[in-house]
Amino acid sequence: MKRKKNRICQAQRILVYSLIPITLFVSLLPKGNLELWTNQFHHPVLDFFFLYWTNLGDGILFLWLIPILTLKRLSYGIFMCISALLQGIVISICKQGLFKGMPRPVEYLQGIDFYQVPGLNLHHWNSFPSGHTATAMGISAGLMIIFHKDRILKTCIFAHRTSGCIQ
């Protein structure tokens, strides 16, 4: 009997193995140092871009994606809609119940002068679990399930999911 080849491609292995040292490095840094280091790199054009880009993580991307997937196939839209609803319910329960009052980085950095993007309202509490990370994971996992046969698309989605979780 012929054995099936492993379907994980080389790019996915590289992404997974590169996450291990990055995660270890980031987890060993004292809280706030990485945030303050990245905060020094800002530009008005990027401020404008990220002022609106950050809203995509609030679940707005689901509102764009669901109709597009529904046009391709109704079951895809229904599946992604269920995914969005479940994600929203779980995140709300966690933020308002299990982990209520968890401070966000701006709370850790009180008393420290750092650059804030003009017009962006910074929230101070209920940081865990991250809605942006949950949205990235929900969309990526849903798309990987829907398009499970397209190897190149799966690798791109996996890279997106990985970068979203690191952020």
C-alpha positions as CSV (number, residue, x, y, z in Angstrom):
1,M,0.0,0.0,0.0
2,K,1.4,3.4,-1.0
3,R,1.8,5.9,1.8
4,K,0.4,9.4,1.3
5,K,2.8,12.3,1.2
6,N,2.7,14.9,4.0
7,R,0.6,17.8,2.7
8,I,2.3,20.5,4.7
9,C,4.4,22.5,2.3
10,Q,7.9,23.8,3.0
11,A,6.7,27.5,3.4
12,Q,4.3,26.4,6.2
13,R,7.1,24.6,8.0
14,I,9.4,27.6,7.8
15,L,6.6,29.9,9.1
16,V,5.9,27.6,12.0
17,Y,9.5,27.1,12.9
18,S,10.2,30.8,12.7
19,L,7.4,31.5,15.2
20,I,9.1,29.5,18.0
21,P,12.2,31.8,18.4
22,I,10.1,35.0,17.8
23,T,7.6,33.9,20.4
24,L,10.4,33.1,22.9
25,F,12.1,36.4,22.3
26,V,9.0,38.5,22.6
27,S,7.8,36.6,25.8
28,L,11.2,37.3,27.5
29,L,11.0,41.1,27.0
30,P,9.7,43.1,30.0
31,K,6.1,44.4,29.5
32,G,6.1,47.7,27.7
33,N,9.6,47.7,26.2
34,L,8.6,46.4,22.8
35,E,5.6,48.7,22.7
36,L,7.8,51.8,23.5
37,W,10.5,50.7,21.0
38,T,7.9,50.3,18.1
39,N,6.2,53.6,19.2
40,Q,9.2,55.6,18.2
41,F,8.7,54.8,14.5
42,H,5.8,57.0,13.2
43,H,5.0,59.1,10.2
44,P,1.9,61.2,9.3
45,V,1.1,59.0,6.3
46,L,1.3,55.8,8.3
47,D,-0.7,57.5,11.1
48,F,-3.5,58.2,8.7
49,F,-3.3,54.6,7.2
50,F,-3.3,52.8,10.6
51,L,-6.0,55.1,12.1
52,Y,-8.4,53.3,9.6
53,W,-6.6,50.0,9.3
54,T,-7.0,49.2,13.0
55,N,-10.8,49.2,12.5
56,L,-10.6,46.1,10.3
57,G,-9.8,44.0,13.3
58,D,-13.0,45.0,15.0
59,G,-14.9,42.5,12.9
60,I,-15.7,44.9,10.1
61,L,-13.8,42.7,7.7
62,F,-16.4,40.0,8.3
63,L,-19.0,42.4,7.0
64,W,-17.1,42.7,3.7
65,L,-16.2,39.0,3.5
66,I,-19.5,37.4,4.1
67,P,-21.3,38.9,1.1
68,I,-18.4,38.1,-1.2
69,L,-18.3,34.5,0.0
70,T,-22.1,34.3,-0.3
71,L,-21.8,35.3,-4.0
72,K,-19.4,32.5,-4.6
73,R,-21.5,29.9,-2.7
74,L,-24.3,30.4,-0.2
75,S,-22.9,27.7,2.1
76,Y,-19.6,29.7,2.3
77,G,-21.4,32.8,3.4
78,I,-23.5,30.9,6.0
79,F,-20.4,29.2,7.4
80,M,-18.4,32.4,7.7
81,C,-21.5,34.1,9.3
82,I,-21.7,31.4,11.9
83,S,-18.0,31.7,12.5
84,A,-18.3,35.5,13.0
85,L,-21.2,35.1,15.4
86,L,-19.5,32.4,17.5
87,Q,-16.3,34.4,17.6
88,G,-18.2,37.5,18.7
89,I,-20.1,35.7,21.4
90,V,-17.0,34.0,22.8
91,I,-14.9,37.2,22.8
92,S,-17.7,39.2,24.5
93,I,-18.1,36.6,27.2
94,C,-14.4,36.5,27.9
95,K,-13.9,40.3,27.8
96,Q,-17.0,41.1,29.9
97,G,-16.9,38.1,32.2
98,L,-13.9,35.9,32.6
99,F,-11.2,38.5,32.0
100,K,-13.0,41.7,32.8
101,G,-10.8,44.6,33.7
102,M,-7.5,43.3,32.2
103,P,-5.4,46.4,31.5
104,R,-4.3,47.3,28.0
105,P,-0.8,48.5,27.2
106,V,-1.8,52.2,27.6
107,E,-2.5,51.4,31.3
108,Y,1.0,49.9,31.8
109,L,2.5,53.0,30.1
110,Q,0.8,55.6,32.3
111,G,3.2,58.3,33.3
112,I,5.4,57.6,30.3
113,D,5.4,60.0,27.4
114,F,4.6,58.1,24.2
115,Y,3.3,59.0,20.8
116,Q,-0.4,58.6,20.1
117,V,-1.9,58.6,16.7
118,P,-4.1,61.7,16.4
119,G,-7.8,60.8,16.4
120,L,-7.4,57.3,17.7
121,N,-9.3,56.6,20.9
122,L,-7.2,54.3,23.1
123,H,-9.1,51.9,25.3
124,H,-7.6,51.2,28.8
125,W,-9.3,48.0,29.9
126,N,-10.6,44.6,28.8
127,S,-7.6,43.7,26.7
128,F,-7.8,40.0,26.7
129,P,-8.6,38.2,24.6
130,S,-7.7,40.4,21.7
131,G,-10.6,41.0,19.3
132,H,-8.2,41.8,16.5
133,T,-6.4,38.5,16.9
134,A,-9.6,36.7,17.2
135,T,-10.9,38.3,14.0
136,A,-7.7,37.3,12.2
137,M,-7.9,33.8,13.4
138,G,-11.6,33.5,12.7
139,I,-11.3,34.7,9.1
140,S,-8.1,32.7,8.5
141,A,-9.5,29.5,9.9
142,G,-12.8,29.9,8.0
143,L,-11.0,30.6,4.7
144,M,-8.6,27.6,5.2
145,I,-11.6,25.3,5.9
146,I,-13.5,26.7,2.9
147,F,-10.6,26.6,0.4
148,H,-8.8,23.6,1.8
149,K,-7.8,22.2,-1.6
150,D,-6.0,25.3,-2.8
151,R,-2.4,24.9,-1.4
152,I,-1.1,28.3,-2.4
153,L,-4.1,30.1,-1.0
154,K,-3.8,28.1,2.2
155,T,-0.2,29.1,2.6
156,C,-1.1,32.8,2.1
157,I,-3.9,32.6,4.6
158,F,-1.6,30.8,7.1
159,A,1.0,33.6,6.7
160,H,-1.8,36.2,7.3
161,R,-2.9,34.3,10.4
162,T,0.6,34.0,11.7
163,S,1.3,37.7,11.3
164,G,-2.0,38.7,12.8
165,C,-1.3,36.6,15.9
166,I,2.2,38.0,16.4
167,Q,0.9,41.6,16.3
